[in-house]
Amino acid sequence: MCKVLKVNRSLYYHWIKTGCIIKKVDKKLNKLKEIYGLIISRKRISNIMKDLNLKV
């Protein structure tokens, strides 16, 4: 898979070990929800995704 995607194997394993940015954002939002009982709107998620240059 690394050859197909032209990605260094070491970088791939580093990415797996440290976690991708989406997982980090999910963890952060879940932690806020648990602490404050927040309900996060689609608009807020959309803004976060724009900040991270993510597209569905």
Secondary structure by P-SEA (a helix, b strand, c coil): ccccccccaaaaaaaaaaccaaaaaaaaaaaaaaaccccccaaaaaaaaaaacccc
